[in-house]
Amino acid sequence: MMLNKLNAVHKIQKLKQIAILAAKIVLGNRYYSLKAFLFQRYSKFSIERPKISESGFTGFINFANYFSSTGWVVDSEGKAVKNFDLYIDGNKVSYFKQEVFRKDIIDAFAHDGDCGFEIQFLNNNNSSFKPSSYLLEIKCSKTHRLIHRTQVNFRCKKTQSRRRNKRTSDVVSMNLTKEASVEVDVVIPVYAGREVTLDCISSVLASKTKIPYRIVIVNDKSPEPDLVSEVRRITGSNSRVVLLENDSNLGFVCSVNKGMKYDLSKDAILLNSDTLVSDYWLDKLVSAAYALPEIATVTPMSNNATIFSLPIPNPRIDYSEPASIDEINKLLEKNASGKRIEVPTAHGFCMYIKRSVLEQIGYFDEEKWGKGYAEENDFSRRAIDAGYINVAACDVYVKHVGSVSFGSSAADRITKNLRKLNRMYPDYLPAVETFIKKDPFRALRNKINEQLLDNAKIEGRRKVLHVTHSLGGGTEYAMQSIIEVSSKFEVQSYILRAEQGGRVWILQNCPQSLCMEFDCLTDLEQLIDVLKKLEINLIHFHQLLEFDRRIFDLPRLLNVSYDIALHDYYLICPRVNMLRDKDEYCGGPSDACLKCVTSYGCHPASNKQIGSEKEYTEYWRLSQQFMNGARKLIAPTKGVQEKFSRCYDGNNIEVKAHPETRIERYLRLDTANQTIKVAILGAIGVHKGVLKLIEILKYAHREKLPIQFVLFGYVSEHLISSLHPNLTITGKYKQSELTHLIDKYGCDRALFLSPWPETFSYTLSEAYEHGLYPIAYDLGAFSDRIPEVGVGELFGAGTSMEELFQLLMNKPLPEISYITGKQYSNFATDYYEF
């Protein structure tokens, strides 16, 4: 049967050759024009600017099977190479070669000629030649130097075939009938970080593997003697470890190149010294690398590796580890065994590179990238230009601590190299952005996180789902405080956020921050199923900004009750803070609301943009229904309760202060300083009274008053030119830094200029915590909280500059104590009333 098939193939090949010869005789020179037209229109090949290899030649094998192969070879001038040999598994083979017109190569090198080839193997057309795979190599006939090699695999299945570099599916899969015989060097450059580096080396040596490997450590002139001595000790006691030492600090690029060049017969894995691996990580990377011959690099999944990250995609926040490396690897093996996804670039924290690719396109570019950053992106794009692809191995997880081995002092170099990379490859950033937007990892992350969420569920605890935006600020701070306190009283919390314009809803647990993403238009049913499995008992709405209107259906779909925290006035004011244009407080909802929102617009993050009476009526109706359906509305101060009561008929508004540590403090009293120092806490914009601050600064400067203002925060850049020298700006600060900063600048009082009735004000809490005497508008939370504590001064909107400065400068600051903060004896019962 096999012989009959072979005879049929030979007959077809003979007929094809006769037909080509006849066409050449009949058409003459027009044959080549017709051939070029047909190739350009129907070619199965494409190329994007091939690069010349170090050997002076370059080429590529586009197709190969038991009987034939097609591809192209050119020299350094882009001329067709006629004299080359073919090798199968290291043995030279005889063949019949036919020249093929390759318009893509001509376009790339601006040279005329038949650069392509179509080959029939003459000594392999027999039934005995049927391996599951073989190594096909092109070598120069004169020098025998390698031009290109590829592993040809059979019995493989791809999800969809298409032109190279233009795949319609990102998922690449293949079933190998036999493992490739591969040896690997694991290259670990070492510089600093003794503990993490030794943990990394130990994890590699301790991991189980079937693939033979060797560790090549490159000591890049480490400044840590203990680390160097330990690495030398490990090398001396383990035959699988080789140590190369640089005489001077050469940087990451030169170090990994040195490691990859140590043995030119082996594939290489670049492994950062701040990583941890687990059993069979190497075997799975090799399996992924040889799943298809066109794969150049493989990157595993990780906790901290930009687009390859899970459970958090592109991590932007600190979070506690949700599970061990082994646990996540088991989940990946269960849900993504053998799954590879094509990616726009590899990631250098752990990067598998085939030796054949290094031989064709060279190593990392030491001259361009200096001591490091963007070298792996450049290599990945060069591989793509040569016709290869980069993939992620979805069933491998390597933990990455991040920015330890080579420090975090390379910000300038990173910026410089990124600019260079974008100039070299203008399509690089768009390709990455498209990948992130498409996010082919999302389904896998959701599967893993759903199982981790289920594993992290604590039986017997009340489950509260907190719904909020992604804008941060006081709402975020209050929510996190509530979550932290409630966790001490048998309450387990989850957070649902809106991002990407409200289209994507992100579910995470606390404090681990496992993360699932849902498209609210297509994945709402899946989200509901997950929340039901988590057995949510109560929904705590903190903010509806950014959410699609489908959020109103969430309590009904889950069949649970809900509370609403009144952090601002969004439910009765689409502008959130009841400010008209600039900083004019409107006094609360009235007949003028429609005119206000149509003139000045809703809050930028609102999905309810109102431009007509009908839209405003619909907004008001939905808000009223939503508030009526709540178990209770939680107001942090009595003033908030009163403002909502004026425009809402419900009787479910309760006053419950945000939980804060109850403290006793003494006021600061700075008698040594002749110049009065006034603190302004937090970022300040129009909604925080920056226009009033400018007036105050001008007045103090004009009157030459002995007063200095210090902004512990920042202001919008376009307003800085309006400020005066009597204001010092510290920039953003952390809570832990505030005491030191206040001491440094000698402030003993704080000024609050918010023109709208804030609902709570955590900056007022900070002032009290640090002994600052607060002076504030008689409005909102300040008019409630300052009298309650009994320390501070209020002034009205009509207060003159002279009167205000009399408060700021002449108010005596007695050394008195006070108590502030709200604590609950049992948060679950006292606050949530469980």
C-alpha positions, 0 to 999 in steps of 0.5 A, spaced: 500 500 500 505 504 501 509 503 495 503 504 491 502 511 494 510 513 493 509 511 486 503 515 485 507 521 488 513 520 483 508 520 478 505 526 480 512 529 481 514 527 474 507 530 471 509 537 474 516 537 472 513 536 465 508 541 465 513 546 468 518 545 462 512 545 457 510 552 460 517 555 460 518 553 452 511 556 450 511 562 455 518 564 454 520 570 459 512 571 460 513 564 464 517 568 470 512 574 470 506 569 470 509 565 476 511 572 480 503 574 479 501 567 482 506 566 487 504 573 490 497 572 490 497 565 492 503 564 496 503 560 502 509 563 505 510 570 507 516 574 510 517 580 514 524 583 512 529 577 514 535 578 517 542 576 515 545 570 520 553 571 523 555 566 518 553 570 512 547 566 509 540 566 511 534 562 509 528 558 512 525 552 511 517 553 510 515 546 509 517 539 509 515 532 509 517 525 508 518 526 501 520 534 499 521 541 502 520 548 500 524 554 503 529 559 501 537 561 502 540 568 500 547 570 502 549 577 505 548 581 499 541 578 498 543 574 492 540 567 491 545 561 494 545 555 489 550 551 492 548 548 499 547 541 501 541 538 505 542 534 511 537 529 515 538 527 522 546 529 520 546 525 514 547 528 507 541 526 502 541 527 495 535 531 492 532 534 486 532 541 486 527 546 482 528 554 483 522 557 485 521 565 484 520 568 491 517 575 491 517 576 498 525 575 498 526 579 493 522 585 496 525 584 502 532 584 499 531 588 493 534 583 488 532 579 482 533 572 482 530 565 484 531 565 491 527 559 493 527 552 492 523 546 492 526 539 493 524 532 492 528 527 497 531 522 492 534 517 497 528 517 502 522 516 498 522 509 501 517 506 506 522 505 511 523 512 512 517 514 517 520 517 523 515 521 528 520 527 527 527 528 524 532 534 524 532 537 517 539 542 516 541 547 510 549 547 510 553 551 505 556 546 500 563 549 501 564 551 508 559 546 511 557 552 516 550 551 518 545 556 515 538 553 518 535 547 521 528 545 523 525 539 527 520 536 522 514 533 526 509 528 524 502 526 527 501 533 529 495 537 530 494 545 529 488 548 531 488 552 525 493 553 519 494 560 516 499 564 513 506 565 518 505 571 522 498 571 521 494 566 525 487 567 526 488 563 533 492 564 538 492 557 541 498 552 538 497 545 540 500 539 538 501 531 540 508 529 540 508 521 539 515 521 542 519 526 546 525 530 542 532 528 544 534 535 547 539 537 552 539 544 556 543 549 559 540 553 565 543 559 565 543 563 571 546 570 571 548 572 579 549 579 582 546 580 588 541 578 593 544 572 597 538 569 599 533 569 593 539 567 589 541 561 593 533 559 593 533 559 586 539 555 585 536 550 590 529 549 587 532 548 580 537 542 583 531 539 587 526 539 582 524 533 578 526 532 571 526 527 565 530 532 561 538 532 562 540 539 564 546 543 567 546 549 571 551 554 568 552 560 573 555 566 571 557 571 576 557 578 574 562 580 579 558 580 585 559 585 590 556 580 596 562 575 598 558 571 602 554 569 595 560 568 591 563 563 596 556 559 597 556 559 589 563 556 589 561 551 594 555 549 590 559 548 584 565 544 587 560 539 590 555 538 584 557 536 577 551 539 574 553 546 576 558 550 572 561 557 574 563 562 569 566 568 573 566 575 570 572 579 571 568 586 571 561 587 572 558 586 565 551 586 566 545 582 564 546 581 557 553 580 556 552 575 562 547 571 559 550 571 552 556 568 556 552 562 559 549 561 552 555 560 548 558 555 554 556 549 550 554 550 543 550 544 542 545 545 547 538 549 548 538 554 553 533 557 559 535 564 561 533 564 568 533 570 573 536 569 580 530 571 583 525 565 581 523 559 584 521 552 579 518 546 581 517 539 579 518 537 571 518 545 569 524 544 564 520 538 561 514 542 560 518 547 557 522 543 552 515 539 550 512 546 549 518 548 545 518 542 540 511 542 539 512 546 533 518 547 528 517 554 528 517 556 535 523 560 537 522 561 545 517 559 550 515 563 557 512 560 563 506 563 567 508 567 573 506 571 579 510 577 576 511 577 569 507 582 566 502 579 560 504 572 563 502 573 570 496 570 574 492 570 578 493 578 577 494 580 570 499 585 569 500 586 577 499 593 579 498 592 587 501 588 592 498 582 594 499 576 599 501 569 595 494 565 594 497 558 593 504 555 593 508 554 587 506 546 587 499 548 588 498 552 582 502 548 577 497 542 579 491 547 577 495 549 571 496 542 569 489 540 570 486 546 566 492 547 561 496 541 560 499 542 553 496 548 551 501 554 548 499 561 546 502 565 541 505 571 544 508 578 541 514 577 546 518 572 551 519 575 558 527 574 560 525 572 567 525 565 564 526 564 557 527 558 553 531 558 547 532 553 541 539 552 539 537 552 532 534 559 533 541 562 536 545 559 530 540 563 525 539 569 528 544 570 533 545 572 541 542 578 545 545 584 542 550 587 547 552 593 543 545 596 543 542 594 550 548 595 554 547 592 561 540 590 560 533 591 559 529 590 552 534 585 550 529 579 550 524 583 546 529 585 541 530 577 540 523 575 540 522 580 534 528 578 530 525 571 531 519 573 528 522 577 523 526 570 521 519 566 521 519 564 528 513 565 533 514 566 541 509 562 545 507 561 552 507 554 556 500 555 560 502 549 564 508 551 567 508 556 573 515 559 575 515 564 581 518 571 580 520 575 586 522 581 581 527 586 581 532 583 586 538 580 582 540 586 578 537 592 583 532 597 582 536 603 580 536 602 572 530 607 571 534 611 566 536 605 562 529 602 562 526 608 559 532 609 554 532 602 552 524 602 551 525 608 547 530 605 542 526 598 542 520 602 540 524 606 534 526 599 532 520 596 532 514 601 531 509 595 531 512 592 538 507 596 543 501 596 538 502 588 538 503 588 546 497 592 547 492 588 542 494 582 546 493 585 552 486 588 550 484 581 547 487 577 553 487 570 551 490 568 558 483 571 561 479 564 561 485 560 564 486 565 569 479 565 571 479 557 571 485 557 576 482 563 580 475 560 581 478 554 584 483 558 588 477 562 591 473 556 592 479 553 596 480 559 600 473 559 602 472 559 610 466 555 612 462 558 617 463 565 616 459 570 613 460 572 606 460 580 604 461 582 597 464 589 597 462 593 590 466 599 588 470 603 583 477 603 581 479 610 582 481 609 589 481 615 594 477 615 601 472 610 598 477 605 597 480 607 604 474 606 608 472 600 604 479 597 606 478 599 613 471 595 614 474 589 610 480 589 615 476 590 621 470 585 619 475 580 618 476 579 626 469 578 627 468 572 622 466 575 616 470 573 609 470 579 604 470 579 596 471 585 592 467 587 585 470 592 581 469 596 575 474 597 570 476 599 562 470 604 562 465 599 566 465 593 561 470 589 565 468 587 572 473 584 576 472 579 582 477 578 588 478 576 595 481 579 601 486 579 603 489 574 597 487 578 591 485 572 587 482 575 581 477 573 576 475 578 570 468 578 567 465 582 561 459 585 564 455 584 557 457 576 556 459 573 562 454 576 567 451 569 568 458 566 569 459 571 575 453 570 578 455 562 578 461 564 581 458 568 587 453 563 588 458 558 589 462 563 594 455 563 598 455 571 598 450 573 604 450 580 603 452 585 598 455 592 601 455 597 595 460 603 596 460 606 589 456 605 583 461 609 578 464 606 572 459 600 573 454 598 567 446 599 569 446 591 570 449 592 577 442 594 579 440 587 578 446 583 582 442 583 589 436 580 585 440 575 581 444 573 587 437 573 592 441 577 597 440 583 601 444 589 600 447 595 604 449 602 601 455 606 604 454 613 602 461 615 601 459 621 596 452 624 593 452 620 587 445 617 588 442 624 589 447 628 584 450 625 578 456 630 579 457 626 585 459 632 590 454 637 589 458 642 585 457 647 580 462 649 575 469 651 578 467 650 586 460 653 587 456 648 592 449 648 590 446 647 597 443 640 595 438 637 589 433 642 587 429 644 580 436 646 578 439 640 577 437 638 570 440 644 568 446 643 572 448 636 569 446 638 562 451 644 562 457 641 566 456 634 565 456 628 570 462 625 573 467 623 568 467 616 571 459 615 570 456 611 565 449 615 566 451 621 562 445 626 562 443 630 556 435 631 557 429 631 562 427 624 560 435 621 562 435 625 568 428 622 570 430 615 569 437 616 573 433 619 579 428 613 578 433 608 578 437 611 584 430 611 588 429 604 587 436 602 588 435 606 595 428 603 597 431 596 596 437 596 600 436 593 607 440 600 610 443 606 607 449 607 612 451 615 613 458 616 616 456 622 619 449 625 621 450 631 616 450 626 610 443 623 613 440 629 613 442 631 606 439 624 604 433 625 608 431 632 604 430 628 597 429 621 599 423 619 603 426 612 605 427 611 613 432 606 612 438 611 613 443 609 619 449 613 622 455 609 623 462 612 623 467 608 619 471 604 623 478 607 626 482 606 631 480 610 638 486 614 640 488 619 645 493 625 643 496 632 645 496 638 640 502 640 637 505 646 640 510 650 636 513 656 640 520 656 637 518 658 630 516 665 629 513 663 622 507 659 623 507 653 619 500 650 616 499 643 613 494 642 607 493 634 607 492 630 601 492 632 593 488 638 592 484 640 586 478 644 585 473 639 589 478 640 595 478 648 594 485 649 590 482 656 588 481 658 595 488 656 596 490 660 591 487 666 593 489 665 600 497 664 598 496 671 594 493 675 600 499 672 605 504 674 600 501 681 598 501 682 606 508 679 607 505 675 613 509 670 617 506 664 615 508 658 611 503 653 607 506 646 606 502 641 602 503 634 604 501 631 597 500 634 590 496 639 585 495 639 578 501 641 574 497 646 570 495 650 577 502 650 579 504 656 576 498 660 579 501 658 586 506 662 590 513 661 594 509 661 600 507 654 599 511 648 599 509 641 596 512 635 598 509 630 593 505 624 594 507 620 601 505 614 605 502 614 611 508 611 615 512 617 612 507 623 615 509 623 622 517 625 619 514 630 614 510 634 619 516 634 624 521 636 618 516 642 616 514 644 623 507 644 622 502 645 628 495 646 625 492 644 618 487 648 613 481 644 610 478 648 604 473 643 601 467 647 598 463 641 598 460 637 604 465 632 605 462 625 608 467 623 612 474 626 611 480 621 612 485 627 612 481 630 618 483 623 621 490 624 619 490 631 622 487 629 629 492 623 629 498 627 628 496 633 633 494 638 628 489 643 630 484 643 624 481 649 621 476 648 616 469 650 612 463 649 616 461 644 612 459 637 611 464 632 615 468 638 618 461 641 621 460 634 624 466 631 627 470 638 629 465 639 634 464 632 636 472 632 638 472 639 641 478 641 638 478 645 632 475 651 628 470 652 623 469 658 618 463 660 614 463 661 606 463 669 607 469 669 612 473 675 610 481 674 608 482 678 615 478 674 619 481 667 616 488 669 617 486 671 624 484 664 625 490 661 622 495 666 626 492 668 632 489 662 635 492 660 641 494 652 641 493 650 648 497 643 650 490 639 651 488 632 650 483 629 646 480 622 644 478 621 636 476 614 632 470 609 632 471 602 635 466 597 635 466 591 640 463 586 635 463 589 628 459 583 625 453 585 630 454 592 631 455 595 624 452 589 619 447 587 624 448 579 623 
